[in-house]
Amino acid sequence: MAATANEVQAGSWTQQASFYMSPASVALLMLNLLDGLFTLLFLQLGVAEELNPVMRVAYEQSPLLFMFSKLLIVNAGLCLLCLHRRLKASRFAIRAGAIVYAIIVVYHLAFLAHLVSHWPFGA
């Protein structure tokens, strides 16, 4: 991202950056964790498959690597967005991410309810 003339005069944009986590940021972190745990549960039960090729490779290596990779990728992006929270696009992206993850977690809960209502699978 290029610095504007005002940012150059006022000093480096990194000097002005500060880290703050909005409620939407915290929600995104928690929902991402829930998404990872639900996905891991469904993969371990063998009732779902990972469609993301990068995450599939991570899961095939180790479930721990899968969770670590998932959390690292999303959290790194969120950290950058939080550092640039003064930008309207960053605030929008954080809120949009939280909404998307909320929808995904609701889907996971519905799928879990479906699994529980049909448990055990062979019966």
C-alpha positions as CSV (number, residue, x, y, z in Angstrom):
1,M,0.0,0.0,0.0
2,A,1.5,3.4,-1.0
3,A,1.6,6.2,1.5
4,T,-0.3,9.4,0.8
5,A,1.4,12.8,0.9
6,N,-0.2,13.5,4.2
7,E,1.2,10.3,5.7
8,V,4.7,11.1,4.4
9,Q,4.6,14.5,6.0
10,A,3.2,13.2,9.3
11,G,5.6,10.4,9.4
12,S,5.5,6.8,8.5
13,W,2.1,5.1,8.4
14,T,3.6,2.5,10.7
15,Q,4.2,5.1,13.4
16,Q,0.5,6.0,13.2
17,A,-0.7,2.4,13.2
18,S,-1.9,1.0,16.5
19,F,-3.5,-2.3,17.3
20,Y,-7.1,-2.4,18.4
21,M,-9.5,-5.3,18.3
22,S,-13.1,-4.3,17.7
23,P,-15.9,-6.6,18.9
24,A,-16.3,-7.7,15.3
25,S,-12.6,-8.7,15.3
26,V,-13.0,-10.8,18.4
27,A,-16.1,-12.4,17.0
28,L,-14.2,-13.3,13.8
29,L,-11.4,-14.9,15.9
30,M,-13.9,-17.0,17.9
31,L,-16.0,-17.9,14.9
32,N,-12.9,-19.0,13.0
33,L,-11.8,-21.2,15.9
34,L,-15.3,-22.7,16.0
35,D,-15.2,-23.3,12.3
36,G,-11.9,-25.1,12.6
37,L,-13.1,-27.3,15.5
38,F,-16.3,-28.2,13.7
39,T,-14.5,-28.9,10.5
40,L,-11.9,-31.1,12.3
41,L,-14.7,-33.0,14.1
42,F,-16.5,-33.7,10.9
43,L,-13.3,-34.7,9.1
44,Q,-12.4,-37.0,12.0
45,L,-15.8,-38.6,11.9
46,G,-15.5,-39.2,8.2
47,V,-18.7,-37.4,7.4
48,A,-17.1,-34.5,5.5
49,E,-14.1,-33.8,3.3
50,E,-11.9,-30.7,3.1
51,L,-12.5,-29.0,-0.2
52,N,-9.7,-26.3,0.2
53,P,-6.6,-28.0,-1.4
54,V,-4.2,-26.2,0.9
55,M,-6.1,-27.1,4.0
56,R,-6.6,-30.7,2.7
57,V,-2.8,-31.1,2.5
58,A,-2.4,-29.7,6.0
59,Y,-5.0,-32.1,7.4
60,E,-3.5,-35.1,5.6
61,Q,-0.2,-34.2,7.3
62,S,-1.6,-33.7,10.8
63,P,-4.9,-32.5,12.3
64,L,-2.7,-30.2,14.5
65,L,-1.1,-28.7,11.4
66,F,-4.6,-28.2,10.0
67,M,-5.7,-26.2,13.0
68,F,-2.5,-24.3,13.2
69,S,-2.5,-23.3,9.5
70,K,-6.2,-22.3,9.6
71,L,-5.7,-20.1,12.7
72,L,-2.5,-18.6,11.4
73,I,-3.8,-17.6,8.0
74,V,-7.0,-16.0,9.2
75,N,-5.4,-14.4,12.3
76,A,-2.5,-12.9,10.2
77,G,-5.0,-11.3,7.8
78,L,-7.0,-10.0,10.7
79,C,-4.0,-8.5,12.3
80,L,-3.2,-6.6,9.2
81,L,-6.8,-5.4,9.0
82,C,-6.8,-4.3,12.6
83,L,-3.5,-2.3,12.0
84,H,-5.3,-0.5,9.2
85,R,-8.6,-0.1,10.9
86,R,-8.7,3.6,10.0
87,L,-9.5,2.5,6.4
88,K,-13.1,2.0,5.8
89,A,-12.4,-1.0,3.6
90,S,-10.6,-2.7,6.6
91,R,-13.5,-2.2,8.9
92,F,-15.9,-3.5,6.3
93,A,-13.7,-6.6,5.6
94,I,-13.6,-7.4,9.4
95,R,-17.4,-7.1,9.7
96,A,-17.9,-9.1,6.5
97,G,-15.6,-11.8,7.6
98,A,-17.4,-12.1,11.0
99,I,-20.7,-12.3,9.2
100,V,-19.4,-15.0,6.8
101,Y,-18.0,-17.1,9.6
102,A,-21.2,-16.7,11.6
103,I,-23.1,-18.2,8.6
104,I,-20.6,-21.0,8.4
105,V,-20.9,-21.8,12.1
106,V,-24.7,-21.8,11.8
107,Y,-24.3,-24.3,8.9
108,H,-22.0,-26.4,11.1
109,L,-24.5,-26.4,13.9
110,A,-27.3,-27.5,11.6
111,F,-25.1,-30.2,10.2
112,L,-24.3,-31.4,13.7
113,A,-28.0,-31.4,14.6
114,H,-28.6,-33.5,11.5
115,L,-25.8,-36.0,12.5
116,V,-27.1,-36.3,16.1
117,S,-30.6,-37.0,14.9
118,H,-29.4,-39.8,12.7
119,W,-26.9,-41.3,15.1
120,P,-25.7,-44.1,15.0
121,F,-25.0,-44.1,11.3
122,G,-25.3,-47.8,10.8
123,A,-28.6,-48.3,12.6
